[in-house]
Structure formats: structure tokens, C-alpha cells
Amino acid sequence: MKVKLELLKPNPFKKYINDGKLNKDRVEILKESIEHGTLPEFFVARKHNGFFEISFGHHRLQALKDVKGKDYVVDVNVVSFSDEQMLVDMVRENITQRDTDFQDTKQSILLARGWLTANVPTVQLFDSRFDSRNDKGQLLGSNPQPNSCRSIAKFLSKNGKTIGRQTVKNYLNIADKLNPEINVKKQTHATAEHKNKNDDSIGVRDAIKLASITDDWDEQNDLIKALKNSREQHGNDKQTNLTKYSNAPKKIKLKVREGKIDIADIEDASIKENVKEHNEKNPRLEFMPNFAGRLRQFDKDVQILEKQVRAFKMVFHSNEFKEKYYTLKPKQKKNLHSVINNIYTRISQCYEEVEFFKGLLSDKELLEEMK
């Protein structure tokens, strides 16, 4: 159906996203696409009070109006969408577009949660799209609440495109736990502003990680400072260091927050702290319990070995050894070889261990004392 641009109106739920305001930078980028003839001139809309409410594409609509004028005609697929379908289409489009503003995505998911909380009775949770099995068909126990992350993800994915539960959880964590004064970078094509060294904003991935680590706003602010002041400031380094921070002892976390430890060194500091705590709880053991008694027993065992060697020496060094050896039957020869090889292996292993011990005692003072 051909419809003039002036007859196309916003999705009724658009007013809940950024107060209905559009991102001017995105509109300008789309206007450039119009000049190159690459911007789609097709909309999905429902008829309402003589106008057509579009499901999504608000920035595209504004760009077309600015360039082509309100009387310009575009193709419109007229659908009989309910309010719920209008909300789902708009939110899903916001979430799946890679250049969507971070705040738009967050508010879109919050809007979906609010809708489910207000409009989905518990009995509907037994609908197939709210089943109590995961993607592998495994039972998950009780049915989810209407505003749970899994319920929201299934609600927004019911008509096709999949939105993962983890994505929903990440944005809700930011909305519910992250200090609202923290400036999260926008996910737009205009990335030049992100390269500003004085920019105090953080990436979305960092925001997600911060919200998952702590809901303490002061701690979040301290961690942002720690990341900014660290010698490792690349994206992957930040994620790695935040993960190490979450697993660090409380004392080390406090030192990082106070700026006494670079967050890049948190792993080494954590190891040292763990060793210290272990030694405090478990005092060092004796070098060798009952040291004198064990040395005496070791000396006796060596004496026994020496006697056994002397016994073999009497046999193998005798002049008649060859004559006696040739009198042995094949099985006896095999047994003798086996015994000798076994003794050789055991003594070799002991010798290697003694050499290792001597290596540990390489300190000159200790070697002097051993002489």
C-alpha cells in the first residue's frame, strides 16, 4: 500500500523510550544513506484513527521526511497488530540493531518487563512459550515469574528473532544495579568520541561486568577509577581484570579501590594474600616430623641395601660366574634378569631423587655444612 509520510505516526510505545526523542546523529547518518539510494523505503504499520502507526523505523521515517518531504509516498505493509505486538516489534528491533543507543535498548527491555508485570496473569505462564524447560529440553522446575529474565526473553522472541535470556539479564542488571550517574558509551556508528582520553564514560561490556560484580555504587565508581588509572586499559584487559577483582580477597579489593594496587596486578597480590592467610591459619609444619628417628631408620635401610649389594657382588665377581650362569635354565635366567633390572630401576630412581635434593640445597653455606 502506498502512503504519504505525513500519515505515518510513531509506535504508541515510542514515547516511553528516551521520552520519544530521536538520536540526531543517527538521523543524519540515515540521511546520507538516502542520498546514496541505500535506505529502505518500506514500513510495517497498523491503521489507527485515520493514520498509520509504524512498528519500528522511527529514525528512518524522520530522515525520509527531512530529505523527501512529508508528501513523499512510501510502501507500507498494513497489519492488524495488537498493542502487545506493536510493543514486541519495536523492542525487538531496538535490541537487535547494532547501532541502537544503549539507553534505548535498556529502556526497551524495561518497557517489556513493565508490560509483562502489568498484563500477563500467572495462569498464562503455562503457555508453551513460557514452558519450564530450557533450550535443551531439560526441566527447570517451577514456572518463571512473568517479569523474570527468561519470561521477558521468550516474550520478545515469540514471533521469530531470538533474544537471549542473558542479554535481558545483562541490561536489567545495569538498570537495577548500576549507578545511574555512570556514563555508559552509546552503541552508535559515531565512535570518534570514544577515543577521547578524557572521556569518563565506560563501554557497555564494562557496565555489564560492573553491575554483575557489585551493586554498591561507591565500589563501582572506585573500580572505574582503578580501570582508568591502570596501565592496562584495553577492552579485553578491563574485562579480565574485573573478573580477577571479583574473585580477589576482601583486603586486596580494598587496596585496589584505594589505589594502592594497580588492578592489573590484582592476581599476583591475591595469590600472596591467599598464601599469607593460609600460613596464618595453618602454621608451618616441621621440616620432617620426628626428624632424628627418621634419619636413624634411613641409615638402617641404607645398611640393608649395602648388605644386599655385597651379596650380589660375591656372586657376580666370582671367577665361576660365567660357568654357573650357563647352567641356568631359560626361565631362571629370565627371573635373574628381571630381579637385576628391578633393583637397577629402584636404585636409579633413588639416585635421581638424591640429586634433586642436592640441587635444592645449592646454597653454599648449606653445602659447606654438609661436608
N, C-alpha and C positions, 0 to 999 in steps of 0.2 A: 504494500500500500504506500502511495506517495503522500507525504505530509510535510507542511511547511515547518521550518524550525521554530517559528513563534508559537506553534501549537504544542510543542514538546515541553513538558514540565518535569521538575525533579522528582525522584522517588520520594514518597512521603516520609521515608525514614532518613533521608539525607540530612535533614535538619538536626539530627542527633549526632552527626559526625562533623566535628570541628565547627559546630553551630551553623552548618550548611555552607560554610565558606569554602571557596576553591583555592587551590595552590596556584598562584600566578605563574610560578616558574614552569610548572607542568603545562599550563595552558599555552605559554609561549613556545615550548618545545613542540607541542602538537600543531601549533600554527605553522611552524616550519615544515612539518610533515605534509600539511595541506598544500603548501607551495610546491612541494615535490610530487604531489599527487599520490602519496602513500597512506593517507589517513582513511580508514573505513568510513563510509557514509551510510551506515546501517545501524538501526536501533531496535531494541525489543521494548515494547511499551504496552500498557493497558489503557483502555479508554475510560476517562473519568470526568464527568461534568463538562463534556464538550472539548476536553483537552486530552493529551496522551502523556501519562506518567511513565517515564523511562525506568527500566530496571537498574541500569548502570550506564556509565559513559558520560558522566556529567562534565568532566573536563573537555572531553571530545566535543560535546554539544556546544560548550561556550566558545571553543576555538573556531568551530564552524560558523557560529553566529558572528564572531568578530571579523572573520575573513570574508564569508559569503553573504552575510546579512540575514535578517530574520525571515525574509520571504523565500530563502533558498529551500528547495524541496529535496528531501532525503527518503530513502526506503525505510519503512517501519513494519516490523512483524508484530501485529496486534495480537495480544494474548489475553486470556481471561484469568489473570493471576489474582490470588487472594493476597491479603496483607502479608501473610506468612511467607508466601512465595516471593513477594517483592523484597522482603527483608533478606531472605536467604540468598537471592540472586545478587543483591547489592553487596552484602557482607562477603560472600564467596569471591566476588570479583575483586574487592578490595584486598583480600588476603592473598590471592594468587597472582596479583600483578606485581612484578618485581620492582616497579618504580613507585609503588604506593608509599605515601608518607607513613612513617612509623606510628604516629599518633592516630592516624586514620585506621590503621589495622587494629590497634589496641582498642579504640572506641567501638569499632565494628564488632569485635568479639564480646565486649562488654554489653553491647546492644543485644546481641544474640542471647547472652546469659539472662539479661533482664526480661527478654521476651519469653524465654522458656520458664523462668521463675514465675511469671505472672499468668501465662497462658496454657501451660502444659500440666494437666492434673496427673497425679501419681498413677492412676489406672492406665494412662497412655504409655507408661514406661514398659508395659508388657507388649507393646507394638514390636514388630520384627526389627525395626531399626534401632530399638533400644534393648535388644536381647542381652542376655547376661553371659555371652561368650565373646572371647577375643577373636582376632583375625585368624587364629589357628584352630578355632572351634573348641577351645578349652573353656570349661565353665569357670566363671569368675565369682560365683557366689551370689550375693543379693543383687537385685537390680539397682542401677545407678539412680541417683537423685536427678531431677530434671535440669538442675543447673550445674551438674558435675562436668568435668572436662570431657569425659567420654560421651556424655549425652549431647553436649554442645557440638563436638566433632561430628557425631553421627547426624545430628540435626542439619548441619551445614553441608553435609556430604550426600544427603539423601537423593539428590537429583543428578548425580554424576561425579563431578570432580571431588577428589578426596582431600579432606583437610585433617591432618593427623592430630590425635589427642595431645601429643607432645607440643605441637605448635600452639594449640589452645592453652595448654598449661603454662607454657613459657610467657605468653602475653598476659595471662591473668595474674601470674606471679609478679610481673612488672607492675601491673595495675594495682594489685593489692599490697605489695611489699616494698616496692622501690620508692625511695624518697622522691616525691613529685617535683622537687626543686632541681633534681639532677637532669641535665640536658642530654637527651638521647639524640644522636645524629639521625637525620632524615634519610630514608632509603629512596633517593632520587638519582637521576642521571647527573645532576649538577653536583659533582663531588669535589670541585675545586676548594670549597670552603673547608672541607675535611682536612686538607693538607696544612692548614694554618697551625703553626706550632703553639700559638697562644689559645687555641680553641679548647675550651674546658669540657666540651661535650664528649660522650663516650659512644662506642658502637653498640648496635642492638645486641650482638652476641655477648658483649661485656655486661650489658644491662641485665640480660637473661641470667648470666652467671652470678652476678652480684645478688640478684633477687633470690636465687636458689640457695646461696650461701647464708645469707642473714637478712632479717627484716628490721635490724637495728639501723636507723638512718645515720647515726653518728659513725657507726662502723663502716657503712657504705661510703660515706664521704672520706673517711680516713683511707680506705682502700683505693679510691680514685686518686687521691694524692700520692699514695705509695706507687701506683702504676705509672703515674705521670713523672715521678722523680726517679723511677728505676732506670738502670742502664739498658734494660731490655724493654722496648716499648712497641714491638711489632705485635700484630694481632694474635698470632699463634702463641707468642711468648706470654702475652697477657692471659690468655685462656689457661695455659699450662700453669702459670704462677698462681692464678686464682684457685685452681684445683688443688695445688700443693698447700695453699693457705688454708683451705677448708679442712685439710687433714692434719694440720700442724697442731702442736700442743698449745694450750692457752697462753703460756708465758711467751712463746715465740710470736703468736698472733699479736699480743700486746706490744711487743718490741717493734713489729712491722708497722703497726698503727702509729706508734710514737716516732717513727722514722729512724730508729736505732739500728734496724736491719733492713737492707735492700730486699725487697720482695723476691728479687731474682736469686738471692742466697738463702731463701727460706728452707729449702730441702736440707742443705748442709747443717743449718742451725737447728733444724728439727731433729736430725739424727744425733747431734751432740747432746741435745736436751734429753732425748729418749735414753741415751746411754747413761747420762748423769742421773736421771730418775731411777733407772734400773739399778745402778750401783748404790743409790741411797736406800732403796727398798731391800736390795739383796747385797749385803756386804761381800766384798771379795772373799772367795774361798781360799783355803790354804793351797799353797803350790802343789802339795801332794799330802793328803791325809796320812797320818802315821808314817811320816817320811823315813825315819830311821829303820823301822821294822820292814818297810817295803824294800829298802836298799839291802838289808840283810838277806831277804828272800831272793832278791835279784841275784845277789852274789852266789847263793846256793845253786840257783838254776843254771848259772854260767858254769859252775864247777861240774854239775852233772853233764852238761854239754861237752865240756872238756874231756871227761872220762869216756864218753861215747866216741869222741873223735880219736882218742888214744886207742880204743878198742879196734876201731876201723883201721887205724894206722898199722897196728900189729899184723893185720891180715893183708892189707894191700901192699905193704912194704916188704913182705917176706919173699924170699927167693923162690919159694914153691908156689907163689900165687898163680902164675900162668898155668902150671900143671894142674893145680886144684880147680882153677876156673874152667878148664876144658873138660873136666869131669862132670860139670853140672849139666843137668838136663835142660832143654829149652825153656820149660816153664820156670825152673829155678833161676836161670839167667834173667828171664823177664822180670821176675819178682825182685831180684837184686838190683837190676837197673831202675826199677820203679822206686825202690826204697832210697837209693842214692840220689835220684832226681828230686824226690820229695824233700830230702834233707837239704839238698842244694838250694832248692827254691825257698824254703823257710829261712835258711841262714842268710840268703841274699836279701830277702825282704827285711830281715832284722838289720842287716848291714846298711841298707838304704835308709832305714828309719834313723839309725845312729848318725849317719852322715847328715841327715836333715836336722837332727837335734844339734849337731855341732855347728851347723850353719846359723841356727838361731842364737847360739852362744858365740857370735863372732866378735863380741866386744873384747877389746884387747885385755882389759882388766880381768874379765872372766876367764879368758884363755890362760892368762898368767897364773890365776889361782888354780886352774885345773892341772897345771904342770906339777 
